[in-house]
Amino acid sequence: MSSAREIILELRRRRVFRVLALYVVAAWIVIQVADLAFPGIGVPEPAIRFVWIGAIIGFPLAVAVGWLFDIEDGRIVRTADRSGAAHAALRRSDYLLLSIFAFSTFAITAGLVSQILETRTEIDNVAEHTGVDPKSIAVLPFTNLTGDDSNEPFTLGIHDDVLTHISKISDIKVISRTSVARLDPSMTIREIGRMLGVATVLESGVQRRGNRIRINAQLIDAMTDQHLWADTYDREMTTRSIFDIQTEIAAAITDQLRATLSPQDESNLGKLPTGNLEAYEAYMLGKQRMALRNLRNLEAAIDYFEEAIQLDSDYAVAHVGLANAHMLMNNYGYTPLDPALEVAIPAIEAALALDPQLGAAYAARGLAEVRLGAFDSAEVAYKRAIELDPNHATAFHWYGDVLMSRMSRPGPALPLLERARELDPLSPIINVTLGEVHDALGNFDASLPLYQKAIEIEPDYAGGYYLVGMYERTVRGRLDEAIRWHFKETTISPERETSVIAWNYLDMGDVERARFWIDKAHELYPGGFLPTSASAALYRYLGEETESVRLARQLMDSAPGNNTSLVTLVNFGRYQEVLREIVPLYPELSCGDEPAVSRSNLFPAINLSLVHEDTGNQECAAKLLTAVLERMESMPRRGLRGYGFADVEVLARLGREREALDTLREAIDEGLRHGWWIQGPSSPHMRSLLDNSEYQALLDEIRADMAGQLENVRRLEASGELGGL
């Protein structure tokens, strides 16, 4: 005991306890300041542990310094000896000791700073190796903390608005609502991060009591599952307070992700869309109903948007909602185009008059322009929508789709659809549209997984089954497999148009089954373009000129200049009718200058060349055929938008028969089968090869394969897999 007492007395004499007390107070202050300051300067919460570690490591150093040295008159001196003699001056060895202490302190401090900075950039480092954007976030569906199911629509609306608010920050990648809505609630934060490709996740809960709203929010690192920031907002229930909360959450996330706010971002975040709480709630309900896409809910959505506008005519996004709901009514076949646009176009213009910086309004304008066939104007609108709202997945999707499907420009469409998928990775329609772009570029290994992904995301998504079937038909040449997939499509969605099944049967030589599916298509869509087109092809296959030409003329009424009508008229030698009715519709294929052959007019160019050739204008025909061959160099042979056997036709027409036969051999080896008879024995372009034995042998090879595939289909029919047909 005496020895312990002597040590304590010696510690007191050397004033070590005072040093330690000062050290503990200073360390506590540093830890508290770090705990409060780190979140504000964007340092992740886990970094605080390194401050604690530094404080613990520094403790023995403080004891050593307090034991050996003292401060006297502002100088560091040796602690006085036991006799109480004056403090001794520092010896040479003491300077070395103090240097070691100073260096150790510096090393510990530098190590702490390094560890803190390393933790601060942990998200960035992970992102560099995983390809995840460090400034990316998924806003998970909010939890309804009220305990009342009637509050669920309000909770959904707040979630959608917070997500939309964060989306206004152009420097942050925000996952679309449709993708986060599809997540399995049992998934962990890390699993969500990997699936959606984000660095952070926002979780929140909403509680509504009387005239008050309470929202708690927390930002989580999706890589480490560590909390980066959290806050609670308790306010009076007004539109101003709701939008203020959304702005504060967005600002906090901006700080945490070290994102940059542009002047446009700041302006967007500061806008109050409406001051009317009832209008706000009506708009939220309208958006929720519109997302369900069926007739009953689209009609309800229109009612809610109209109510919101009646309550606040200056509510710009409500006008956009009304426009989109009417265009969706047309898109799903519930209303004709003209009545839909009569409401949609004025609503879009009203929205832009109220808010010229509203990206969603420009996206809606782009869709309306597409419906009107004004594709160049649509492109301008979509570009503006993306400029104003770089997190608008739908704008990227619609823009990419019009470039691919309407303007035949799949190359520029690819990055747009890739961005759309980044923002909305669990959207079936975006996945399949991206797959179609890859198909148009000949990237077939990339297209099929995207179609399959759409089915995985939504097993009842008929479009995914359709496109897998088309892949089997147009890429692999497996028409038997195509029929199986298309039958699944019609089982899932009985209202789907069935003429594609008829085409497969017709290619395999089964006229009766083809007729059955064409009749079924006509039952579903009387007078529709696709059923009528398939009927014209069936009669052309049978050589029944009168009925085939009648149907071709009927198609011309609804789609002037369409290639189905053109090929029918050309096949039956109706050249004067073509010159009179169709040639003027293709001024770009005029031979006065060099004809402008594109992906979209490739087949008309081939057929018009034959008309010119057989009516004495061989020079024009040669120009068209040469331009067609040049265009084919940038197109795939197979796929939804491939040119099929058309190069064989062109080479035969140009008298290059050896090349034509070699090309046909190559196409057969690649698996090309669909439409073989259209661009084969029944094609007037192939007249020069009809008596060629090698050509006939190649056709017999296709016929044999088609017969084998038809037998496979018979087995599927007998097994009941095709509904017992």
HUQUI-V842223 format. One record per pair of residues at least 12 apart in sequence whose C-alpha atoms are under 6 Angstrom apart, sorted by sequence separation. I is the first residue (numbers start at 0). J is the second residue. D is the distance in whole Angstrom. If there is no record, write none. Layout:
i=I j=J d=D
i=I j=J d=D
This chain:
i=76 j=88 d=6
i=77 j=89 d=6
i=203 j=215 d=5
i=217 j=229 d=4
i=288 j=300 d=5
i=365 j=377 d=4
i=434 j=446 d=4
i=501 j=513 d=4
i=535 j=547 d=5
i=608 j=620 d=4
i=647 j=659 d=5
i=76 j=89 d=6
i=203 j=216 d=4
i=216 j=229 d=6
i=304 j=317 d=6
i=326 j=339 d=6
i=347 j=360 d=6
i=399 j=412 d=4
i=450 j=463 d=5
i=468 j=481 d=4
i=517 j=530 d=6
i=551 j=564 d=4
i=202 j=216 d=6
i=216 j=230 d=6
i=325 j=339 d=5
i=202 j=217 d=5
i=215 j=230 d=6
i=285 j=300 d=4
i=365 j=380 d=5
i=434 j=449 d=5
i=501 j=516 d=5
i=535 j=550 d=6
i=608 j=623 d=6
i=201 j=217 d=6
i=215 j=231 d=4
i=365 j=381 d=6
i=399 j=415 d=5
i=468 j=484 d=5
i=501 j=517 d=6
i=141 j=158 d=6
i=201 j=218 d=5
i=214 j=231 d=6
i=304 j=321 d=6
i=381 j=398 d=6
i=399 j=416 d=6
i=416 j=433 d=5
i=468 j=485 d=6
i=200 j=218 d=6
i=214 j=232 d=5
i=285 j=303 d=5
i=431 j=449 d=6
i=482 j=500 d=6
i=498 j=516 d=6
i=200 j=219 d=5
i=213 j=232 d=6
i=285 j=304 d=6
i=361 j=380 d=5
i=362 j=381 d=5
i=430 j=449 d=5
i=431 j=450 d=5
i=497 j=516 d=6
i=498 j=517 d=5
i=199 j=219 d=6
i=213 j=233 d=4
i=301 j=321 d=6
i=395 j=415 d=5
i=396 j=416 d=6
i=464 j=484 d=6
i=465 j=485 d=6
i=199 j=220 d=5
i=212 j=233 d=6
i=322 j=343 d=4
i=560 j=581 d=5
i=199 j=221 d=5
i=212 j=234 d=6
i=281 j=303 d=5
i=282 j=304 d=6
i=362 j=384 d=5
i=498 j=520 d=6
i=198 j=221 d=5
i=211 j=234 d=6
i=361 j=384 d=5
i=396 j=419 d=6
i=430 j=453 d=6
i=465 j=488 d=6
i=497 j=520 d=5
i=211 j=235 d=4
i=212 j=236 d=5
i=322 j=346 d=6
i=395 j=419 d=5
i=464 j=488 d=5
i=496 j=520 d=5
i=210 j=235 d=6
i=211 j=236 d=5
i=282 j=307 d=6
i=478 j=503 d=6
i=210 j=236 d=5
i=281 j=307 d=5
i=358 j=384 d=4
i=427 j=453 d=4
i=392 j=419 d=5
i=409 j=436 d=6
i=461 j=488 d=5
i=318 j=346 d=5
i=319 j=347 d=6
i=192 j=221 d=5
i=278 j=307 d=4
i=358 j=387 d=5
i=590 j=619 d=5
i=358 j=388 d=5
i=392 j=422 d=6
i=189 j=221 d=5
i=278 j=310 d=6
i=318 j=350 d=6
i=362 j=394 d=5
i=498 j=530 d=6
i=188 j=221 d=6
i=189 j=222 d=6
i=315 j=350 d=4
i=135 j=171 d=6
i=238 j=274 d=6
i=574 j=610 d=6
i=648 j=684 d=5
i=134 j=171 d=5
i=135 j=172 d=4
i=136 j=173 d=5
i=137 j=174 d=5
i=648 j=685 d=6
i=135 j=173 d=6
i=238 j=276 d=6
i=315 j=353 d=6
i=139 j=179 d=6
i=273 j=314 d=6
i=319 j=360 d=6
i=562 j=603 d=6
i=18 j=65 d=6
i=15 j=65 d=5
i=15 j=66 d=6
i=13 j=66 d=6
i=136 j=197 d=5
i=144 j=205 d=6
i=145 j=206 d=5
i=49 j=111 d=6
i=135 j=197 d=5
i=138 j=200 d=6
i=141 j=203 d=5
i=142 j=204 d=4
i=143 j=205 d=5
i=144 j=206 d=5
i=135 j=198 d=5
i=136 j=199 d=5
i=137 j=200 d=5
i=138 j=201 d=5
i=139 j=202 d=6
i=141 j=204 d=5
i=136 j=200 d=5
i=131 j=196 d=6
i=133 j=198 d=5
i=131 j=197 d=6
i=46 j=115 d=5
i=46 j=118 d=6
i=43 j=119 d=6
i=42 j=119 d=5
i=161 j=245 d=5
i=165 j=249 d=5
i=170 j=258 d=6
i=168 j=264 d=5
i=134 j=256 d=5
i=156 j=283 d=5
i=474 j=637 d=5
i=473 j=637 d=6
i=474 j=638 d=5
i=473 j=638 d=5
i=44 j=227 d=6
i=43 j=227 d=5
i=407 j=598 d=6
i=441 j=635 d=5
i=476 j=670 d=5
i=475 j=670 d=5
i=476 j=671 d=5
i=476 j=672 d=5
i=507 j=705 d=5
i=438 j=638 d=6
i=439 j=640 d=6
i=41 j=255 d=5
i=169 j=389 d=6
i=166 j=390 d=6
i=479 j=708 d=5
i=479 j=712 d=6
i=178 j=423 d=5
i=175 j=422 d=6
i=178 j=425 d=5
i=174 j=422 d=5
i=175 j=423 d=5
i=174 j=423 d=6
